Amino acid sequence: EMTSNAILAWQQKQSVLWHYIAPGKPQQNGFVESFNGRFRDECLNEHLFRNLAHARSVIEDWRVDYNAVRPHTSLNGMTPEAFAQHTNKAYNNPQTLTQN
């Protein structure tokens, strides 16, 4: 994807490190590429936004569904929200931190 000069100027002003993906190598950032494709297909391509407020509302609804409602096969059928809660419980349980 093209990077705008405004983003590059902001990144430089904020001292944010910028790492490029090699041209023709989207697998270098596979998780984001997968998410971007899903977001484009399931949300952006499905709606005509009337204005910025409408876009924000539709995108927020999609985000909530994606993170809290929809099960993900990569998380054994759990939602990201449920997986995070499960992981936090496991890390907070002293029995899971002992070595076998």
Secondary structure, 3 states (H helix, E strand, C coil): CCCCHHHHHHHHHCCCCCCCCCCCCHHHHHHHHHHHHHHHHHCHHHCCCCCHHHHHHHHHHHHHHHHHHCCEHHHCCECHHHHHHHHHHHHHCHHHHCCC
